[in-house]
Amino acid sequence: MPYIALQLLGLRAVLSVLGMRQDGLTGDAALTAVFAVPAVSTYRYGLRASGLVSVVKAVLVVGATVAVACLVVTGLGSPADLFARANAAFSRAEGTAALVPDTSLAPAYASLAVGSALALFAFPHVLQVGFSARSGHVLRRTSVTLFGWTAMLGLFALFGIAALAAGVSPPRGRSELAVPLLVLDLAPGWAAGLILGAIVVAALVPAAVMSIGAATLFARNIYLEFVNPTATVAQVTRMARLMSLVVKVGALAFALGVRDQQAINLHLLGAVWVLQILPSIVLGLPHRTPHRVSLFSGWLLGMVVGTTLVGRGSFSSLVRLSFGPFDVQVYAGVVGLAVNLLVVALTSPLLDRLGVPRGLSGLLRPSDAAVRGDGVAK
């Protein structure tokens, strides 16, 4: 829900730069009305609606990114000029010329890059799209495209530097308005409308897919497994639809009821949490998987360590590690993942020696096969 709420904050940022009061009843009503569109469509058509819209979203986002990049280059000069102007503006505002980080922060950026890349494959909306691929060829093609999409998002993030160079000054604590204000500053009215509209669509699609993923997980792994094991396909589908609406309503409550920074903090913490799922996904692929108790214990300790580090650092994603002469900052999620893997590596052989059964892996119950619709239990 906080992740979907973060998408809604992007919608609210666009509405704000278009002149709608963020904290007023009108702004809340507009945000609710916009979010009702994916809520109704996903309730009625499921993943098909999001899948069709995602094609349009891809075209819009790529076009918007290229358009903003062209506006930045033509309006603000070459990348070298852009960074020089941004550095000067940052120095005037903050009293320091530290726009380009010191080389001592290289481990922090490297660990953030590695942790983010690994977590990308564990995010529910990515897995949901992977599970719904109609063939292995489609899955391979979209997996490769995912890296290009991430690189484009990195380019989009650089527009924040461009906003600094252009002198765009959002209110303090409202840095999410920087790029929309940059668009209004550089683009003519009609072009700004198209670009901001693309941002709105880009925010709605992952929110819809994420809600479907959460609803499906609940319907298949909790409702069918523990609440109603004899449920029919229609009952499971109905429960998934209901939970999809619950997740969306909860996300809307997050967006309307918490401060923007709190939603961002929860998203940063969520990325640390998602990274701890990765060992269970990857190590569960081989024929002989690690002990299930080891995987659970590693996940649990990774969650505790990652959450504690982020909480003690006032929701900073970085944690300082000191080993003798070495004093570096690294991503808290990577530290939690290291603890996670260490626990799995140490406890799995020990549990085997103690004779604790590993349990079955890769098996489906007959009822699962019935829900799948193929009538085959593997």
N, C-alpha and C positions, 0 to 999 in steps of 0.2 A: 504493500500500500504506500509506504513512503517513496518507493521508486516511481510509481505511477504519479504520485503527488508532485514529484519533481518535474515531470512532463507538464503537469498543469501549471506549475510556476512559470514555465516557459510561455505557455499561453497567456498567462496573466501579464507577463512582461510585455508581450506584443500589444495587448489591450491597453496597457498603461501608456505606452509611447504614442498610441493613437488617441489619447486624450481621455480615456475612461478611468475614473478614480478607482484605485486598487482596493481601498478599504471601505468603499461604499456599497450600498445594497445593489446599485446598478451593475457594478463590476462583478459582484458575486453572482448575480442573476445571469449575466452574460457568460461567465465562465461555466456555470451550470448548464446553460443552454447549449454551449459548444460541446461540452463533454457528453451531453445526452445523445449526440449523434452516434459516436462509436458504441455507447452503451446499448442503444436500441438495435443497431446493426449487428453487433456481435451476439446479442441475445437471440436474434432471429436467424442469422446465417452462420454464426460461429466463425471459424478461422477462414472460411472462404471470403467473407467480406474484407477482412484485414489483408488477406493475400492479394486480392484484386487491387485494393487501394494502395498496397505497398509498391506495386509497379508504378503507379502514378506518383507516389511519394518519391521514389528513387529518381525519376525524371525531374521532378520539381526541385529536389534538394541539390542534385548535381547542377542543374541549371542555375539555381540561386547562388550556389557557391562560386561557380565560374563568373556569374554576373558581378557579385560583390568583389571578387578578386580583381576583375577588370576595372571596376570603379576605384578600388584602392590604388592600383598601379597608375592609372591615369590621373587620379586626383591627388595622390600623395607622393608619387615618385617611385623609384626602384626600391627593392627590399632593403638595400644598404641605407638609402635615405630614410626609409620608413623606421628602421631601428634607431638611427641616429636621432630623429625627431622624437621618437617615443622615449628614448633614454634621457634626452634633455627635459622633456615634460615630466618624466618620473623624478628626475633630480630636483626640479623646481617644486614638485608637490611633496616629496618625501624627504628632501634634504640629503639625498644620497644618489649615487649613480649606479645602483645595484640592479638594474633591469636584467642584465646578463649575469646569471649566478656565478659564484666563485667555483673554481675547479674542485674545491673540497666537497662540493655537493654532488659530484659525479656518482658516488655510490647511491645516494638517495634517488637520483633520477633513473639510474640503471635498474634499481630494485623496483621502483614504481612502474617502469616500462615492462619488466618481466612479470611482475605480479598482475598488472592490468591485462597483459596479453594472455596469461594463463586463465585468469578469471573470466575472460571473454567467452571461453568455451563452456563455462559452467553456468552462465546466466540463464534463467529459465526461458526468457523469450528467444534466446538463440537455440537452446535445446528443443523448444517447442517447434520451431521452424524446421530443425533438423529431423525430428521424429515424423513430421508430416510430409517430408519429401517423397515424391512418388517413385523415385528410383535412386540407385546408387550414383548414377551419373549426375543427376540433379543435385544430390548432396555434395558431391565433390566440387561441382561448379560453383555452388553458392558458398561453400567453405572457403574457396580461393578468393571469391569476390569479397568476402567479409574483410579480408586484409586491406583491399583497396578502399572499401567503405570506411574503415577505421582511419586510414591515411587521410581521406578527405575530411573526416571530422577533425583531425589534427590541424589541417589547413584552416578549417572554420574557426578553430580555437585561436589561431594567430590573428584573427580579425579583432580580438581584444587589444592586441598590440597596435593595430591600425587605429582603433578608436582612441587610444592614448595619444598616438601621433597626431590625430586630427583635432585634438583638443576637446573631444567629447567628454563631458563631465557629468555622469549620472549622480544622483543624490548619494550621499555616503551610506554604505550598507546596501545599496541597490545595484551592485556591479552587473547583475544579469541584464540590466537595461542597456549596457554599453553597445552591443552589436546592433540591436534594433535602432538605437539612436544614431549609430553610424550609418545605417541604411537610409534613414530619413535625411541625414545630412548630405550624403553623396548622390543619392538617386533621385530622379524626378518622381513626382507623385505616383504616376501609374506604375512605374517600375518598382517603387518602394512597396506598393500594395501587393504586387505579385510576389516579391521576395518574402515579405512578412507573412503572406498567405501560405507560402511553401513551408515556412517555419512552423506554422500552426499545424499543417497536415503532418509534418515530420514528427511533431510531438504526440499527435493522436494515435498514430499507427502502433508504435511500440507499447503505448499504454494499453491499447486494446489487446494486443498479442499477450502481454504480460498477464492481464486479467484472465484470459482464456487458459494460459498455462497454469496459473494458481488454481483456477476452478477445476481443471482436469485432474491435477494432482490430488485435490481434496476428494473429488468424486470417485476416482479409481483407487486411491491408496488409503483413504480413511473411511469414506462412506461404504464403498463396496467391500473393503477388507474387514472392517470392524462393526459397522452399524447395521448393514443389511447385506450379508453375503449372498443372498439369493435374489438380489435385485436384477430386474430385466434391463435390457439395453435402453428402453424408453425411460425407466426410472433413473438410471445413471445419467442419461442425457439431461433430464429435467433437473436433477440436482446440480449438474455442472453449470447449466444456465443460471440457476438461482445463485450459486456461489459467484459466478462472474459478475452479477449485479451487486452482490454484497461487497466484493473487492472494489468495484468502481465507486460505490457510494462511500466506502471507507476511505479510499484515496481522495475523494472530493472533500471529505471531512478533514483529512490531514491538510489539504491545500488551503482550505478556508480557515482552519482553526489554529494552525501553528505558524510561527514566523518562518520566513524563507530560509534563514540560516539554519534553523533547526531541521528543516527538510533536507538541506544539503548535508548537514552533519550525519543524519540518519542514512543518507545514500552512501557517504564515505564509509560509514561503519558497515553498511550492507555489502559493499565490495569486499571488505575484509572477511565477512561471513561466507560469502559465496565462494571465495577462494578455498575455504576449508572443505568444501564438498568435492573438490577436484580429485583427491586421492581415491575416494570411493568410486568415482566414475572411471578413472583411468586404470586403477589397479583392479577394478572389477571386470575388466575386459579379458585378461588372460584366462586360460582354462583352469589353472590352479590359482585361485585368488587368495589374498591374505585372509587371515581369520576375521570373521565378521565382528567379533568383539574387539579386535585390534583396530579395525577401521572405525568402529563407533567411538572407541576410547581416544583415538587420534583426533577424530573430528571434535570431540567434546573438549579436549585440552587445547586444541588449536583455537576453538571458539573462545575459551576462557582467556587464553593468553592474548589473542588479538583484541578482544573487547577491552581487557584491562589496560593494554598499552595505549589504545586509542582514547579511552576514558581518562587515564592519568595525564595524557598529553593535551587535555582540553580539546578533544576531537581533532587533533592533528593526525594525519596519516603516517607521519614519520616518527620514528623512535631513535634515540641516541644509544649506540652501543659502544662500550669502552672495553678494550682488551689490551692492557699494557700500553704500548705506545700508539695503538690504533684507537682512534676516536671518530666514528663515522655515524651518519644518519642513514637509516634504511627504512623501507616500507614495512609498516607493522603487519600487514597481511602476509608478507614473505616470512617474517619471523614466526608467525602463527603456523604457517604451512610447514616450515622446517621442524617445529615441535610436533606437528601432526604426523609427518613422515617418520620422524625419529621414534615416536611411540609405536607406530605400526611395525617398523623394522625390528624393534626390541621385543615387543609382546607377542607377535604372531608365532615365532619359533618356540617361545616359552609356553604358550598355550598348547601347542602341538605336543610338546614334551609332557605336559600335564594330562594329556589325553582328552582335552576339551574338544568336542566335535566342532568341525568348521561349519556344518550346516550346508544345505543345498543352495547352489547359485545357478542363475540362468534358467530357472524353471518357472512355468506358469501353471496355475490351477486350471481345471476344466472350465470353471466359470469365467476366468480371464479370457480364454479362447472364445467363449460364447460372446463376450462383450466385444472382442476384436472382430467377430463376424466371420472368421474363416473356418471355424469348426475344428481347428487343429490345435491340440495342446502339445507344446514342445517342452 
